[in-house]
Amino acid sequence: MDAAAWLTRTVGRAIGNHTVSRWANGYTKIPVDVMDAMRSLVDREDAPAPAQHVSALTESGEDVPLFGYANAAGSVLRLNDDARIGVVPIHPSQRGSRSAFAFVVFGDSVAPMLNHGDVGYAIRNRPPRKGQPCLIELRDGETHVKLFNRTDERTLFADQLNPKKELTYALRDVVAIHAVVGVSFG
């Protein structure tokens, strides 16, 4: 069974190969119900991994790990292997990187750049440019989605859009900053 047929049967509405291809290549946002359907496969012993349904339509066939919900207003995303919820096809901006990964956005503190339900694509330890979305990984294991502003010798400055404000993080508490290089959105 191809990806479109599986998703049509699982989600309960018609989904064509063209639509799945657009999701797989990062051109449009993967709807929450489709993401939920793919995540449900992770818990079933008899089902293939979600990537087998979606990446079959990509040209490269490369997948990247997908991590929990990134809460732009809080701290629910963890980037360790135990927090992996599946895999998704690689975003074109990640090609050539050995440290690419994806995450699901929860919340709207950086909307409209990253909206609730979007899949963000990042590269570990790639420095972001000013104004670029980034993931700020902290020593306590939490990760925050914000817009990179700048750093000085002791502080990381980041912005959020909703509500609009500048945030500061002590560099001693920051493990890594990962540039967000793509997003699938509608």
For each residue, the residues with C-beta under 8 A, 3 or more apart:
1: 5 6 9
2: 5 6 17 56 57
3: 6 7 17 20 24 53 54 56 57
4: 7 8 15 16 17 19 20
5: 1 2 8 9
6: 1 2 3 9 10 53
7: 3 4 10 11 15 20 34 37 53
8: 4 5 11 12 13 14 15
9: 1 5 6 12
10: 6 7 37 40
11: 7 8 15 33 34 37
12: 8 9
13: 8
14: 8
15: 4 7 8 11 19 20 34
16: 4 19 20
17: 2 3 4 20 21 57
18: 21 22
19: 4 15 16 22 23 28
20: 3 4 7 15 16 17 23 24 54 57
21: 17 18 24 25 57 58
22: 18 19 25 27 28
23: 19 20 26 27 28 29 30 34 54 184
24: 3 20 21 54 55 57 58 89
25: 21 22 58 89 92
26: 23 89 91 92 119 121 182 183 184
27: 22 23 184
28: 19 22 23 184 185 186
29: 23 115 117 118 119 184 185 186
30: 23 34 35 119 184
31: 34 35 117
32: 35 36 117
33: 11 36 37
34: 7 11 15 23 30 31 37 38
35: 30 31 32 38 39 104 117 119
36: 32 33 39 40
37: 7 10 11 33 34 40 41
38: 34 35 41 50 53 54 86
39: 35 36 42 43 50 85 86
40: 10 36 37 43 44
41: 37 38 44 47 48 49 50 53 86
42: 39 49 50 85 86
43: 39 40
44: 40 41 47
45:
46:
47: 41 44
48: 41 52 53
49: 41 42 52 86 87
50: 38 39 41 42 53 54 86 87 88
51: 54 55 63 86 87 88 89
52: 48 49 55 56
53: 3 6 7 38 41 48 50 56
54: 3 20 23 24 38 50 51 57 58 88 89
55: 24 51 52 58 61 62 63 87 88 89
56: 2 3 52 53 61
57: 2 3 17 20 21 24 54
58: 21 24 25 54 55 61 62 89 90
59:
60: 89 90 95
61: 55 56 58
62: 55 58 89 90 95
63: 51 55 87 88 89 90
64: 87 88 89 90 91 94 100 101 102 121
65: 81 84 86 87 101 102
66: 84 85 86 87 88 101 102 103 104 119
67: 70 77 78 79 83 84 85 101 102 103 104
68: 76 77 78 83 85 103 104
69: 76 77 103 104 105 106
70: 67 76 77 103 104 105 106 107 120 135 143 145
71: 74 75 76 77 106 107 145
72: 105 106 107 108 109 110 111 114 116 144 145 146 160
73: 107 108 109 160
74: 71 107 144
75: 71 138 142 143 144
76: 68 69 70 71 106 142
77: 67 68 69 70 71 83 103 135 142 143 144 145
78: 67 68 82 83 141 142 143
79: 67 83 101 103 124 135 137 143 178
80: 83 141
81: 65 84
82: 78
83: 67 68 77 78 79 80
84: 65 66 67 81
85: 39 42 66 67 68 104
86: 38 39 41 42 49 50 51 65 66
87: 49 50 51 55 63 64 65 66
88: 50 51 54 55 63 64 66 102 119
89: 24 25 26 51 54 55 58 60 62 63 64
90: 58 60 62 63 64 94 95 100 121
91: 26 64 94 100 102 121 181 182 184
92: 25 26 95 182
93: 121 181 182
94: 64 90 91 97 100 121 123 181 182
95: 60 62 90 92
96:
97: 94 100 123 126
98:
99: 123 124 125 126
100: 64 90 91 94 97 121 122 123 124
101: 64 65 66 67 79 121 122 123 124
102: 64 65 66 67 88 91 119 120 121 122
103: 66 67 68 69 70 77 79 119 120 122 135 145
104: 35 66 67 68 69 70 85 117 118 119 120
105: 69 70 72 114 115 116 117 118 119 120 145 183
106: 69 70 71 72 76 116 117
107: 70 71 72 73 74 116 145
108: 72 73 111 115 116 162
109: 72 73 145 146 160 161 162
110: 72 113 114 133 145 146 147 160 161 162
111: 72 108 114 115 116 161 162
112: 115 161
113: 110 133 147 161 183
114: 72 105 110 111 118 120 133 145 180 183
115: 29 105 108 111 112 118 185
116: 72 105 106 107 108 111
117: 29 31 32 35 104 105 106
118: 29 104 105 114 115 183 184 185
119: 26 29 30 35 66 88 102 103 104 105 183 184
120: 70 102 103 104 105 114 133 135 145 180 182 183
121: 26 64 90 91 93 94 100 101 102 180 181 182 183 184
122: 100 101 102 103 126 134 135 178 179 180 181
123: 94 97 99 100 101 126 178 179 181
124: 79 99 100 101 176 178
125: 99 176 177 178
126: 97 99 122 123 178 179 181
127: 177 179
128: 132 133 134 148 177 178 179 180
129: 132 148 179
130: 148 149 150
131: 147 148 149 159
132: 128 129 147 148 179 180
133: 110 113 114 120 128 145 146 147 148 179 180 183
134: 122 128 145 146 147 148 158 177 178 179 180
135: 70 77 79 103 120 122 143 144 145 177 178 180
136: 143 144 145 146 156 158 169 174 177
137: 79 142 143 174 175 176 177 178
138: 75 141 142 143 144 169 173 174 175
139: 172 173 174 175
140: 173
141: 78 80 138
142: 75 76 77 78 137 138
143: 70 75 77 78 79 135 136 137 138
144: 72 74 75 77 135 136 138 158
145: 70 71 72 77 103 105 107 109 110 114 120 133 134 135 136 180
146: 72 109 110 133 134 136 158 159 160 167
147: 110 113 131 132 133 134 158 159 160 161
148: 128 129 130 131 132 133 134 158 177 179
149: 130 131 157 158 159 166
150: 130 157
151: 155 156 157 171
152: 155 157
153: 171
154: 170 171 172
155: 151 152 168 169 170 171
156: 136 151 168 169 170 171 174 177
157: 149 150 151 152 166 167 168
158: 134 136 144 146 147 148 149 166 167 168 169
159: 131 146 147 149 164 165 166 167
160: 72 73 109 110 146 147 163 164 165 167
161: 109 110 111 112 113 147 164
162: 108 109 110 111
163: 160
164: 159 160 161
165: 159 160
166: 149 157 158 159
167: 146 157 158 159 160
168: 155 156 157 158
169: 136 138 155 156 158 173 174
170: 154 155 156 173 174
171: 151 153 154 155 156 174
172: 139 154
173: 138 139 140 169 170
174: 136 137 138 139 156 169 170 171 177
175: 137 138 139
176: 124 125 137
177: 125 127 128 134 135 136 137 148 156 174
178: 79 122 123 124 125 126 128 134 135 137
179: 122 123 126 127 128 129 132 133 134 148
180: 114 120 121 122 128 132 133 134 135 145 183
181: 91 93 94 121 122 123 126
182: 26 91 92 93 94 120 121
183: 26 105 113 114 118 119 120 121 133 180
184: 23 26 27 28 29 30 91 118 119 121
185: 28 29 115 118
186: 28 29
